[in-house]
Amino acid sequence: MNAKCFIYRDFPIKRMLLFLLCSILLQSAFGQQRLISGVVKNEEGQPLGGVSVVLKNTKTGTLTDANGHFALQVATMDQVLEFSFVGYTPRQLPAMSAREVVLTSVSRNMDSVVVIGYGAMKKTDVTGSVVSVSSKELLSKPVTNALEGLQGRVPGVSVSLNSGAPGGLASVVIRGMGSINSSTDPLYVVDGVAMTNIQYLNPGDIKSMEVLKDASATAIYGARGSNGVILVTTKRGATTNGTVVSYDFSISAGHLPRELPVLNSEQFLEVLSGGMANNPLWGAAPRTLKRTDPLLFDSQGNPLYNTDWQREVTRTAISNNHQLSIQHRGDHSSTGVFFNYTNNQGIMLHSNLRRYNLRFAHDLSLSKWVDFGVNLLYNYSKEDIVGPGTGGNTPTRTMIEMPSIFPVRFPDGSWANNQSSSDYSFLDAAENPVKVLTTQTNQDTRSQVFGNAFFNFKITPDLQFKTQFGIDNQDIRYDYYSPSDLMNISANQKGVASITNEQIRYWQQENYLTYDKQMGIHHLNVVAGASWQKRIDQTLGGSTQNFADDFYRQYNLGAGSQPNPPSSNYSSWAINSYFARASYNLKDRYLVTVTERADGSSRFGKTNKYGYFPSIGLGYILSNEDFIKKADWISFLKIRGSYGITGNTEIGAYQSLATVSSGTTLINGTREASSYINGLANPDLKWEKTKQTDIGLELRMFDNRISFEGDYYYKLTSDLLLNKPIPTSTGFDGVMSNIGSMSNQGVELSLTTQNIRNRDLAWRTSIVASYNKNKVVSLGSNNEDIFPGPFWGPVSDGFTILRVGEPAGSFWGYERLGTYSEQEVAEGKAKDPNYPYHAGEEKESADKRILGKGTPDWTGSFVNNISYKGFDLMVDLQFSQGASIAQAFLFSSEDRTGYSNSLTSVLNAWTPENQNTPIQQWRFAPDAGQSAAFDSHWVANGSFIRGRNIVLGYNLPARLLASAKIKSLRFYFSGQNVFLIKSSSYKGYDPENISWNTPGAPAFGQNIEFYQYPKPRTFTFGLSATF
Amino acid sequence: MKHSNILIGLCLLSGALCSCNKFLEESPKSITPVDAYFQSVSQAESAINYLYGKGTGPGRFYNINGLYDGTNSFTLDNLSGLANNTVAQDPSIRHFASLTQTVGNASNYLGAIWSGFYSSIASANTIINKVTGSTTIAEGQKAPLLATARFFRAIDYYYLVRIFGSVPLILEPYSSLENLYAPRASVDSVYAAIVADLNWAIDKGGLADKPMGSNGNRISKGSAQVVLAEVYLTMAGYPLQKGAESYTKALEVAQALIQSTGGYALFATDDNTTAFDKLRLTSYDQGSAYLYFIEYNGNIQSSGFPEYTLPNSFPVPIPNSDLKVQYTLMTTPWTPSNTLLSLYDSTNDIRRHNRQFYHNSFSYISKSGSLTTIKIPTLPFRWYDSTAIFETAASSKYIDVYRMADVYLIAAEAANALGKDPTAYLDPILSRAYVHKPSIPVSQKDRRDLILAERFRELAMEGHFWFDLIRTRLYPDVSAGHTVTFSPLVGHDNGRGQKFQNKDLLMPLPSTEMQRNPALKPQNPGY
């Protein structure tokens, strides 16, 4: 694939160099002309070296130097100069206005070469929907995760950064959820090798990311293409002979942008005693609040402490990042070595991600017709995790719910928790979050060896054969230790330690032929090949409890006197595929691409091992037609359409088999082996099938000042891999089957305008917007509702529903009609002696309803880039509209008075004087219980606008740097997550969030929140230098 | 050089191609394929062991679902109005308590009960089918395996038929996707299957004839007998109303157990230890009185029930003392209702004495040497485990489901219904429970009222309330002097201001199950 890139790129350069060298020699023989000089820069104001500058209709010309400077003899000042450079749009300017020339990168303008599956193609020739994101765009803000950089760059690609934690969750969904039970993640292919856990890849290593969206583009990945494909091309050796060294550094400071409003000590005590006073209304014995414990109160009964737990748990997080790359090119080989160190501190105490990446890429021309290449990367990361919560007393929860009457530490230095005073033992025992974060170990250590090696044989000038072997080996170790004094976490167990090792071994072998030939007006490109992939995943874990002291932590499991049984697991899958693609281009106007892939997967039933995935794409470049060429305001116009079938195989291994689960059962004081059959076999099980239609338009106008790309798509996913509900009277809940269908249709728009394109000043605006509408079309054999979860105590039938005609994962619960008024209850009791409701209690609809959905309708970004001389400014706004948020945390922060602290919204609770409020009457839950069900009061409007990224940069002038042998030097200052405009109905930190990312319900956990790791607001200072 | 490169490439290509036949076959290593199952006695035994676990069948019904929600059996006690759970978090539990349960708000809770028993039934069906047909398991080894599977299948159906009424009767294992949609079988036929399974287990099962605790904590002949006796008693009442025929059988089976030489016996009161202390003390968990229990072990799988014996207001570090509650959460999902407490004569009934079945204070010697008492609301003392509460936070207390007192009360009720004198069966219960043994009334109805009242008093906290209410369709009323009479359940107040209706006699079938299996229609009346 890389070899192909060189062919496209090297040809014009070499020819031109030769050309220009000759013309310069010729030129020097004459004279008597005026010398003009100028500088060529890119849109960001960085000087461009090696740009060819030629006098129009002559062979006279020159190249710019490393600082972008050129000087050329011209006869008159109105002679036209032609500027051209690989990767940039050529420009023509009269000599008089060529003092400072700005070239725009073609990745903006679609003349570039894009990587597609098993090859590369001119963007203009592609019939599918493919969007390329350059390294520069990915790194336009400091990111530790490539997916973060992708956010908002590609229409139709929704990247949800669901946690503010370092190494936090990013969920990527392309063109809507296309699956219920299997993964909705796209397939990631890094330099031709499939990669899982892409978030650990160093974003600085990435040269470009190509997102393949429609069937014409993804069908070459067949049974793994349904969710879209993201191709990552990493940086390699230098492109021109010599050595380039570059170094990037950044340091950033992040902080909690805002605190949730919680009750202070006085308010907390007031609400508590108010709740106790209401005890008799619920038939509970009256109780009065004690304010006498000298540990917490002064002699007048005033609280001694008013702790701001959110402030105690968070910090200003200082992170830094170093990236060093050395790229070299000789006559027959090129080499790149890339090193990255990043230390990313989280704003919650102790959370941290440290990552080291080392990568080596080497390309070698063994002979005129054999190329060899190798790419090997090693990642090592250590992550101290603070996960989001799903119900336990995790620090993300206790930083909100810990009453402020307790200090972090008492004056004697001992830690407090909410059971420190016997008078308050009714509180739902929660350990001090500062203590938990400071004393617990919860760590992932990952090492990954990933890479590939290939030979490329140029059999004839038109025919090549490539054979490639790739590996992805990951070793992940999860360490956990919770000390013996963490109440309600590990105190009863006297310390809990566990270590789990996961070993992933993946290999793939691919061979393919590429035939590429231009015959007059015909251009034909054919690829055909075969692929084998296998993955083996093994785990080994041990855990123990009851430690005599906390010295050993997880480092000596033998020291725990009460070990749990060891665990291990093995699973593997394999895929064998054959693929072919033919692209034909007639007269640079008419384009056809036909693709077919046959995929065999071990994960499917005996009778359905192989699936076939065809697609066709058509394109018509109207702007190359004479009748359009006349309209010179149209720079480029293409319409394209595609139709095809792709698949999704991402289910767990062995799902088509009936297997026996085994474990142990306690019998007569010992663990005895026990086992049961865990399902019914389905020998017919096969891949999910997505039929996708795409229509696209690409238009550039007014000398490329306005570029527009729009797509409409309709995806129908059928044969959904579904745990088909069967009567549980069979003893089983369901059988993995292909049943049901779901549609996604949407519109994707991207518009870039160059509002100002002056010598000193450039202003570019781009808008990326996507709309998606998801609908469940059919389910099961009787269109049964399915409750995919997540499941959680007070919402034990799940937050979400799959119902025919509704979007997948719609929220499901009661409608909150308000609170019962005194009058209503009196009338109710008069009519029906069985009337069970109390005044001030939540009033809900009789039946559950659909209350919203966790995925938005419209998402997108609005980015402005302004450069003035050496300065550049980027303002990147993110928007999302139409999603709802299930605020599960209101269960305990509004309805659980007496167990924990509450949000200040409880100050608007029902009272006889304030009966028109959705907030229930204060109630002392430990005695009187609580009424809490998932209802519409918990569902908030999730639309938002975020000031995602603002960057101000300055490039030092090249002439200042020349003496220091520095090619370029840039400083920048940036702010991320600068502001957030959200609905007032949403009470949490950030409307882009998830608490449930557990296997089983990952896709439907979006926007369901039981407290989150807050997203920081971050300010960064950085510099980039090339030598 | 050039050609050898091509050769290398082609070899790679062809080499990979050759391996593709086996390449896509799945061979699990950490889970067993079904074809390899039931090849040995030990595999069959491991399948049997699963039935004893907490994940299925009665083990699941009596397992704590969540600290505040308690067990499924708590929820039925709560429904009866004789125990309260005000701290429940699952909204369905609140609806059961106010008799506002509907298909919509209760389906999920009931669906878990439904599938919990059916998963146990499916395992039992597989065992019965595979063991019966096995050629690798010796005939002599088959009977106890089959008897255990039949015992669990019977008890699973017994819960289902009482909670839901007519339910699908599935007695063969599923191995393919054929015939998944079983219709509801008549209540009669479900009971017939239960009786057949239990009789098989008793007569042909080769089960040991001794208390469960003496039988390695595995079910014994006595376990099957007590369930069968109670099944007959239930068949005599609602909804089947088989009357005398069934009372006779209930009495026969109960008598057989009482007269057995297998070592089954009520706990007796010794000098310092009452019979009811023994029901609480873990050292007696494997004692003679227990016929069927769910086992716990502090080191392997501890019981959380001691957390329900003290209120949330109880001081964690006890003032002026070295005692400290080790559990971090104490809460009260099972509190006796005033109706239940009033059934007992608090002075004469030993079970109601402080620190027998219930307690309302905690006393300790403070550091200064004085006896100090902390008053608490009346809570169950049956599950109190001081070692767990003050030292380990991990209790080994077993949860008993059936014990000898049931057998005596079944015999007494059946004998009385048949017009016979129940004294021989009632007397052992009364004489150990009262300071001054009350006299047994003369009239058959008064005797019935006493026997039924004794069931509520003696078997509280064991999950019997609701089933006794719907079997007899009678609700206890207490007059002064703790004389208990009974009036019809339907129309009776649940103690919280709501009246039981006909619909409450059966729970609705879970809506998800109805959707999945259209053959289940119609829904139970009133839902």
Interface residues (C-beta under 8 A of the other chain):
Chain A: W282 G283 A284 A285 R287 L366 S367 W369 V370 Q419 S422 D423 S425 F426 D428 A429 F455 F457 I459 F465 T467 F469 M487 N488 A491 N492 Q509 N511 A530 W532 K534 Q562 S568 N569 Y570 S571 W573 A574 I575 N576 G600 S601 S602 R603 K609 A653 Y654 S656 L657 A658 T659 V660 S661 S662 T664 T665 L666 I667 N668 G669 T670 R671 E672 A673 S674 S675 Y676 I677 N678 L680 A681 N682 P725 I726 P727 T728 S729 T730 G731 F732 D733 V735 G780 N782 E784 D785 F787 G793 P794 S796 D797 P833 N834 Y835 P836 A846 D847 K848 A925 P926 D927 A928 G929 Q930 S931 A932 A933
Chain B: M1 K2 N5 I6 I8 G9 L12 L13 A16 L17 S19 C20 F23 L24 E25 E26 P28 K29 S30 I31 T32 P33 V34 A36 Y37 S42 Q43 E45 S46 A47 N49 Y50 Y52 G53 T56 G66 Y68 D69 T86 V87 A88 Q89 D90 P91 S92 R94 S98 L99 T100 T102 G104 S107 N108 Y109 G111 A112 W114 S115 Y118 S119 I121 A122 S123 N125 T126 V167 P168 I170 P173 Y174 S175 S176 L177 L180 Y181 A182 G216 N217 R218 E295 Y296 N297 N299 I300 Q301 N312 S313 F314 P315 V316 P317 I318 P319 Q326 Y327 T328 L329 M330 T331 P377 T392 A393 A394 R496 G497 Q498 K499 T512 E513 Q515 R516 N517 P518 L520
